[in-house]
Amino acid sequence: MITLYQWDERGLYLRSIGADETGALPERSTPTPPPKLTGTQVARWTVSGWEKLAAAPEPEPPPAPDWPALIAARRFQAETGGVTVQGIPVNTERDSQALLTGAAFAASLDPAYQIKWKAATGFVDLTAQQIIGVASAVRAFVQACFNREAELLGAVADGSITAEMLEEGWPG
């Protein structure tokens, strides 16, 4: 049995423990004892051994959120989450948006164009005018998602962003 000395994620000495000599060292432990400490002193493990500090350092503040990435991810979630148009639940994932754009283009070329569109509830028959209406509504919905992203990025720029704002104001 040997004595090991453990430290926390900041390198600060925690405690001594007994361990089997033949086993692997537990994470964040060493057989090297920390220095003798007095008062408010603490020992911190470095790659070359223990160092003595006058007091425990203040914990580092958590990193600031990556607001642009969080906002973009939330926009994508809203954008691709679907929308109901003319009573039809429409998939708004990127491939569905592209298919709907193609159908709207065909409908704009041929006013007699008709399709069976697969909605979340099953197939629906759409006339050229309905296709263009659904495509326009989906396009407006997607643009509203990007507009909300731009608003939130403005709040990041002026320092007024909050975590609650990330969930508010999305179209739907």
N, C-alpha and C positions, 0 to 999 in steps of 0.2 A: 504494500500500500504506500502510495506517495501523496504528498500534499500539492495541490494545484491552486493557483490564484486566478480568479476570474474577473473579467471586466465587462462593462456594459457596452452598448453600441457607440457611446462617445469615448470609450477607452478608460473610463473611470473604474477604479478598483471596487469590486462588489463584495467578495468573500473568498475564503479559502474552503476547499473541498478535498475530500479523500478520493483517490482514484486507484484503480488497478494498474500496476506498472506495465503490464503487457498490452493493455488496451490503447486505442488511439486517444489523443488528447481531446477533451470536449472543446467545442467551439469557444473562442475567446477565452482561452486559458493558457497558463504557462507554469512551469515548475519554479520559475524565478520569483522569489518573494518580493513584495513591494517594499519601499523604504519605510523606516519608522516615521510616523506622522504625529504632529502635535496640533492642538487647537483646531482650527478650521482647515488645516492642510488636507489635501487629497492626493492620491497617486493616480497618474494616467499612464496607460500603456502606450508606447510608441513602437515603431518597428525595431528600434534598437534597445528597448528596455523600458523600465519605469522612470517617470519623471515626477518630481514633487512640485505641486502647485499650492499657492497660498490659500486658495479656496476653489470650490467647484465653479467652473465657468458657467455662465448663463447658457441655457439651451439655445441652440440656433432656432430662429423663428422658422415656421414651416415655409416652404417655397410658395411664392405667390401663384395663384392659379394661372394656367395658360388660357386666359380668357378667349383669345381668338380661336384656338382649337376647340375649346368647350362649346363656344357659340356655333362654330361651323358644324360640329357633330350634332348639336341640338337642332339646327336648321335642317340638316339632312334627315334627321328622324322625323321632323314635322313634314318636310317636303315629300318624303316617300311613304308617309303613313296612310295615305288615301284621303279621299274627300267624297262627299255625296253631291251629285249634280243632277238636277231634274229627277230627284228620287232614286238615282242610280248610284250605288256605291262603286266608285271608280278607283282602281289601283293607280297610285301615282309614283310607283317605282320608276327608275330611269328608263328601263326597257318599255314599260307601258306608256310613258310619256312619248317616247320615240314612235311607237306604233300608232298612237293616237294622232300625232303630228302627221304621219304619213296618210292616215285615213282622212284627216281634215284636208290635206292637200288634194287628195283624189276627189273628195266631195266638192272642193272649190272648183275643180275642173269639170265636174259632171254633176249638175243639180239633181239628176235622177239616181245618183249613186246611193246604194243601201248596203248595210253590213249587219252581221250578227256580232255584237260586241260582248265579250265575256266579262261580266261584272262579278263581284263577290257573291252575288246571289244567283248567278247563272247567266245564260245568254239573254241579251235583249236585242230587239230589232231597232236599228237607228236609220233614219233618213239622212240625206246629205245635210239638211239644215240642222238636224239634231246633232250630227257628228261635229259640225263646226261649232255649235253651241257648247257641247261637252268639252271639246278641245280648247275653246276660248276660256271656259270656266276653269279648267285644269291649269291652263297657262297663267291665268290671273292668280290662282291659288299658289302656284309655284313662285310666281313673282312676289307675292305677298310674304312668302317665307324668306326670300332673299332680302326684301325690304326690312323685315324684322331683324334679320342678321345685321344689316347695315346700321339700324338704330342702336342695337346693342353694342356694336363696335364703336359707335359714337360715344356711348356711355363709358366704354373702356377708355377712350381717348380723353374724356373730360374727368375721369376718376369717379364717376357716380355709379358704376356697375355694382350690382349686388347679386348674390346667389339666387335670390328670389326672382329677379328679373329674367333669369335664364329660362324660367318656366312660364312666364307671363307673356301675353300678347301675341301668341302664335295664331295664325289663321286656322280655321278648322270648321 
